[in-house]
């Protein structure tokens, strides 16, 4: 396939497609037929699922499919640093937000309860979940992962071995789910108070900006690999790198500030009306 004047070799990964469809099918089954079987016709209100939940979750899976199951994945990995940065931003700032917004609270409660019983009600499980879901733990892991994988030495590993490329993306998505949990997690009782959420989002918006600034203001080519492959749309390697840095520096903070703004006004309106957080 030719993209921007560059031939991008690509074949459909049926295994990956099957995995995404399997997750989508399991989700739809759990919030659909299994939910009705679980609650019965008279108690469906106990396990509410809205069209927003379904649209958000499937939208999150669609972003994964778009950037991992289409020629964009190969373009990002081999030919364009800018597209690769766009891919990273989607996996850290868009995909996890949509997935979390797509999970009804009762799904998490039931799955954790079943896991707790399955493991024999261990005392350590609640403590482990409390640590893993702590805001500082998520923030630290997310920051460390983002910085680590943009260090040139380790960034180069993704071009040498497909395993490291998949590990990079799993790191981004996994830690992003943790870092967004205190803000948009399905369980309201585990979210930070709204003033702390605003502060948390402020610092979260700084991380991609710092990495983007380092890339943008670099005098030379940081990631040498991209100097050895043709660039789409006639871009030279330094311009491609500059665009990627600007995406991280400027665009990377937009979703964070957007969530902060929406959260502020929604919370303010809710408290004015005395409506509890759902």
FIMIZA-493406 format. One record per residue (C-alpha): residue number from 1; residue in three letters; x, y negated, z. Coordinates in steps of 0.25 Angstrom, whole numbers. Example, Ala and Ser with C-alpha at 12.3 -4.5 7.8 and 13.67 -1.06 7.14 Angstrom:
2
PT / k / r / c1 / c2 / c3
PT / 1 / ala / 49 / 18 / 31
PT / 2 / ser / 55 / 4 / 29
# end
This chain:
278
PT / k / r / c1 / c2 / c3
PT / 1 / unk / 0 / 0 / 0
PT / 2 / unk / 5 / -14 / -4
PT / 3 / unk / 3 / -25 / 7
PT / 4 / unk / 9 / -39 / 5
PT / 5 / unk / 17 / -34 / -7
PT / 6 / unk / 24 / -23 / 1
PT / 7 / unk / 21 / -8 / -1
PT / 8 / unk / 17 / -2 / 12
PT / 9 / unk / 17 / 14 / 12
PT / 10 / unk / 6 / 19 / 20
PT / 11 / unk / -3 / 31 / 22
PT / 12 / unk / -15 / 33 / 31
PT / 13 / unk / -11 / 40 / 44
PT / 14 / unk / -23 / 49 / 46
PT / 15 / unk / -18 / 53 / 59
PT / 16 / unk / -18 / 39 / 65
PT / 17 / unk / -32 / 37 / 58
PT / 18 / unk / -37 / 49 / 65
PT / 19 / unk / -32 / 44 / 78
PT / 20 / unk / -39 / 31 / 77
PT / 21 / unk / -52 / 37 / 72
PT / 22 / unk / -51 / 47 / 84
PT / 23 / unk / -50 / 36 / 94
PT / 24 / unk / -61 / 28 / 87
PT / 25 / unk / -70 / 41 / 87
PT / 26 / unk / -67 / 44 / 102
PT / 27 / unk / -71 / 30 / 106
PT / 28 / unk / -84 / 30 / 98
PT / 29 / unk / -88 / 43 / 103
PT / 30 / unk / -85 / 39 / 118
PT / 31 / unk / -93 / 26 / 117
PT / 32 / unk / -104 / 33 / 108
PT / 33 / unk / -109 / 47 / 109
PT / 34 / unk / -101 / 51 / 122
PT / 35 / unk / -105 / 38 / 129
PT / 36 / unk / -120 / 41 / 126
PT / 37 / unk / -118 / 56 / 131
PT / 38 / unk / -111 / 50 / 143
PT / 39 / unk / -121 / 40 / 147
PT / 40 / unk / -134 / 46 / 141
PT / 41 / unk / -144 / 38 / 134
PT / 42 / unk / -149 / 31 / 147
PT / 43 / unk / -135 / 26 / 152
PT / 44 / unk / -128 / 21 / 140
PT / 45 / unk / -128 / 7 / 147
PT / 46 / unk / -118 / 13 / 157
PT / 47 / unk / -108 / 15 / 145
PT / 48 / unk / -109 / 3 / 137
PT / 49 / unk / -103 / 2 / 123
PT / 50 / unk / -104 / -11 / 114
PT / 51 / unk / -102 / -13 / 100
PT / 52 / unk / -90 / -22 / 104
PT / 53 / unk / -83 / -10 / 111
PT / 54 / unk / -84 / -2 / 99
PT / 55 / unk / -80 / -13 / 89
PT / 56 / unk / -68 / -17 / 98
PT / 57 / unk / -63 / -3 / 100
PT / 58 / unk / -64 / 1 / 85
PT / 59 / unk / -58 / -12 / 81
PT / 60 / unk / -46 / -9 / 90
PT / 61 / unk / -44 / 4 / 83
PT / 62 / unk / -46 / -2 / 70
PT / 63 / unk / -34 / -12 / 73
PT / 64 / unk / -25 / 1 / 76
PT / 65 / unk / -30 / 7 / 63
PT / 66 / unk / -27 / -6 / 55
PT / 67 / unk / -13 / -7 / 60
PT / 68 / unk / -9 / 7 / 61
PT / 69 / unk / -17 / 14 / 51
PT / 70 / unk / -16 / 5 / 39
PT / 71 / unk / -4 / 0 / 30
PT / 72 / unk / -3 / -11 / 40
PT / 73 / unk / 4 / -2 / 49
PT / 74 / unk / 15 / 1 / 39
PT / 75 / unk / 16 / -13 / 35
PT / 76 / unk / 19 / -17 / 50
PT / 77 / unk / 28 / -6 / 53
PT / 78 / unk / 37 / -7 / 40
PT / 79 / unk / 35 / -20 / 33
PT / 80 / unk / 30 / -32 / 41
PT / 81 / unk / 34 / -36 / 55
PT / 82 / unk / 22 / -46 / 55
PT / 83 / unk / 12 / -35 / 52
PT / 84 / unk / 19 / -27 / 63
PT / 85 / unk / 17 / -39 / 73
PT / 86 / unk / 2 / -40 / 69
PT / 87 / unk / 1 / -25 / 71
PT / 88 / unk / 7 / -27 / 85
PT / 89 / unk / -2 / -38 / 89
PT / 90 / unk / -15 / -30 / 85
PT / 91 / unk / -10 / -18 / 93
PT / 92 / unk / -8 / -27 / 105
PT / 93 / unk / -18 / -38 / 104
PT / 94 / unk / -30 / -33 / 96
PT / 95 / unk / -31 / -18 / 97
PT / 96 / unk / -30 / -16 / 112
PT / 97 / unk / -40 / -28 / 114
PT / 98 / unk / -50 / -21 / 104
PT / 99 / unk / -48 / -7 / 110
PT / 100 / unk / -50 / -12 / 125
PT / 101 / unk / -63 / -21 / 121
PT / 102 / unk / -68 / -8 / 114
PT / 103 / unk / -68 / 1 / 127
PT / 104 / unk / -80 / 0 / 136
PT / 105 / unk / -77 / 0 / 151
PT / 106 / unk / -85 / 13 / 153
PT / 107 / unk / -75 / 21 / 144
PT / 108 / unk / -63 / 17 / 152
PT / 109 / unk / -70 / 20 / 165
PT / 110 / unk / -75 / 34 / 160
PT / 111 / unk / -61 / 38 / 154
PT / 112 / unk / -53 / 34 / 166
PT / 113 / unk / -63 / 41 / 175
PT / 114 / unk / -62 / 54 / 167
PT / 115 / unk / -47 / 53 / 166
PT / 116 / unk / -47 / 52 / 181
PT / 117 / unk / -56 / 64 / 183
PT / 118 / unk / -48 / 72 / 173
PT / 119 / unk / -35 / 70 / 180
PT / 120 / unk / -41 / 74 / 193
PT / 121 / unk / -43 / 60 / 199
PT / 122 / unk / -28 / 57 / 201
PT / 123 / unk / -26 / 45 / 211
PT / 124 / unk / -15 / 40 / 202
PT / 125 / unk / -23 / 37 / 189
PT / 126 / unk / -30 / 25 / 194
PT / 127 / unk / -17 / 19 / 199
PT / 128 / unk / -10 / 22 / 186
PT / 129 / unk / -22 / 16 / 178
PT / 130 / unk / -21 / 4 / 187
PT / 131 / unk / -6 / 2 / 184
PT / 132 / unk / -7 / 4 / 169
PT / 133 / unk / -19 / -5 / 168
PT / 134 / unk / -12 / -16 / 176
PT / 135 / unk / -11 / -29 / 168
PT / 136 / unk / 4 / -31 / 172
PT / 137 / unk / 7 / -17 / 167
PT / 138 / unk / 0 / -19 / 154
PT / 139 / unk / 6 / -33 / 152
PT / 140 / unk / 20 / -27 / 155
PT / 141 / unk / 19 / -15 / 146
PT / 142 / unk / 13 / -23 / 134
PT / 143 / unk / 23 / -34 / 135
PT / 144 / unk / 35 / -24 / 136
PT / 145 / unk / 29 / -16 / 124
PT / 146 / unk / 27 / -28 / 116
PT / 147 / unk / 41 / -33 / 119
PT / 148 / unk / 48 / -20 / 118
PT / 149 / unk / 43 / -16 / 104
PT / 150 / unk / 47 / -30 / 98
PT / 151 / unk / 61 / -28 / 102
PT / 152 / unk / 68 / -26 / 89
PT / 153 / unk / 75 / -14 / 93
PT / 154 / unk / 63 / -7 / 97
PT / 155 / unk / 54 / -13 / 86
PT / 156 / unk / 63 / -6 / 76
PT / 157 / unk / 60 / 8 / 82
PT / 158 / unk / 46 / 7 / 76
PT / 159 / unk / 52 / 7 / 62
PT / 160 / unk / 61 / 18 / 65
PT / 161 / unk / 51 / 28 / 71
PT / 162 / unk / 36 / 28 / 69
PT / 163 / unk / 35 / 34 / 84
PT / 164 / unk / 40 / 20 / 89
PT / 165 / unk / 30 / 13 / 80
PT / 166 / unk / 18 / 20 / 86
PT / 167 / unk / 24 / 19 / 100
PT / 168 / unk / 25 / 4 / 98
PT / 169 / unk / 11 / 2 / 94
PT / 170 / unk / 6 / 12 / 105
PT / 171 / unk / 14 / 3 / 115
PT / 172 / unk / 7 / -10 / 110
PT / 173 / unk / -7 / -4 / 110
PT / 174 / unk / -6 / 3 / 123
PT / 175 / unk / 1 / -8 / 131
PT / 176 / unk / -9 / -18 / 124
PT / 177 / unk / -21 / -10 / 129
PT / 178 / unk / -15 / -11 / 143
PT / 179 / unk / -12 / -26 / 142
PT / 180 / unk / -26 / -30 / 137
PT / 181 / unk / -33 / -21 / 148
PT / 182 / unk / -33 / -31 / 159
PT / 183 / unk / -40 / -41 / 149
PT / 184 / unk / -49 / -33 / 141
PT / 185 / unk / -49 / -19 / 147
PT / 186 / unk / -63 / -12 / 147
PT / 187 / unk / -64 / -12 / 162
PT / 188 / unk / -67 / -26 / 167
PT / 189 / unk / -63 / -23 / 182
PT / 190 / unk / -48 / -20 / 177
PT / 191 / unk / -47 / -34 / 169
PT / 192 / unk / -39 / -45 / 175
PT / 193 / unk / -47 / -57 / 180
PT / 194 / unk / -49 / -67 / 169
PT / 195 / unk / -39 / -77 / 174
PT / 196 / unk / -28 / -67 / 175
PT / 197 / unk / -33 / -62 / 161
PT / 198 / unk / -30 / -75 / 155
PT / 199 / unk / -16 / -75 / 161
PT / 200 / unk / -13 / -61 / 157
PT / 201 / unk / -17 / -65 / 143
PT / 202 / unk / -8 / -77 / 143
PT / 203 / unk / 4 / -69 / 146
PT / 204 / unk / -1 / -58 / 136
PT / 205 / unk / -1 / -68 / 125
PT / 206 / unk / 13 / -72 / 127
PT / 207 / unk / 20 / -58 / 124
PT / 208 / unk / 17 / -58 / 109
PT / 209 / unk / 20 / -73 / 108
PT / 210 / unk / 34 / -71 / 114
PT / 211 / unk / 38 / -59 / 105
PT / 212 / unk / 32 / -67 / 93
PT / 213 / unk / 40 / -79 / 97
PT / 214 / unk / 53 / -70 / 97
PT / 215 / unk / 50 / -65 / 84
PT / 216 / unk / 46 / -78 / 77
PT / 217 / unk / 58 / -86 / 81
PT / 218 / unk / 68 / -75 / 78
PT / 219 / unk / 79 / -80 / 68
PT / 220 / unk / 80 / -67 / 62
PT / 221 / unk / 73 / -54 / 59
PT / 222 / unk / 71 / -47 / 72
PT / 223 / unk / 66 / -33 / 66
PT / 224 / unk / 75 / -30 / 56
PT / 225 / unk / 67 / -18 / 50
PT / 226 / unk / 57 / -28 / 44
PT / 227 / unk / 68 / -34 / 36
PT / 228 / unk / 70 / -21 / 28
PT / 229 / unk / 56 / -20 / 23
PT / 230 / unk / 48 / -28 / 13
PT / 231 / unk / 38 / -38 / 18
PT / 232 / unk / 24 / -40 / 14
PT / 233 / unk / 19 / -53 / 8
PT / 234 / unk / 34 / -56 / 4
PT / 235 / unk / 38 / -60 / 18
PT / 236 / unk / 52 / -60 / 22
PT / 237 / unk / 56 / -52 / 35
PT / 238 / unk / 58 / -65 / 43
PT / 239 / unk / 44 / -71 / 39
PT / 240 / unk / 38 / -57 / 42
PT / 241 / unk / 44 / -57 / 56
PT / 242 / unk / 40 / -72 / 59
PT / 243 / unk / 26 / -69 / 55
PT / 244 / unk / 26 / -57 / 65
PT / 245 / unk / 32 / -65 / 76
PT / 246 / unk / 21 / -76 / 74
PT / 247 / unk / 11 / -66 / 74
PT / 248 / unk / 16 / -61 / 88
PT / 249 / unk / 18 / -75 / 93
PT / 250 / unk / 5 / -82 / 89
PT / 251 / unk / -5 / -72 / 84
PT / 252 / unk / -1 / -62 / 95
PT / 253 / unk / -6 / -72 / 106
PT / 254 / unk / -20 / -75 / 100
PT / 255 / unk / -27 / -62 / 104
PT / 256 / unk / -22 / -64 / 118
PT / 257 / unk / -27 / -79 / 119
PT / 258 / unk / -40 / -75 / 112
PT / 259 / unk / -43 / -65 / 122
PT / 260 / unk / -39 / -74 / 133
PT / 261 / unk / -48 / -85 / 128
PT / 262 / unk / -60 / -76 / 126
PT / 263 / unk / -58 / -70 / 140
PT / 264 / unk / -57 / -83 / 146
PT / 265 / unk / -71 / -88 / 140
PT / 266 / unk / -78 / -75 / 142
PT / 267 / unk / -74 / -74 / 157
PT / 268 / unk / -77 / -88 / 160
PT / 269 / unk / -91 / -87 / 153
PT / 270 / unk / -93 / -73 / 161
PT / 271 / unk / -90 / -80 / 174
PT / 272 / unk / -98 / -92 / 172
PT / 273 / unk / -110 / -82 / 169
PT / 274 / unk / -106 / -73 / 180
PT / 275 / unk / -106 / -61 / 171
PT / 276 / unk / -96 / -49 / 175
PT / 277 / unk / -85 / -45 / 166
PT / 278 / unk / -88 / -33 / 158
# end
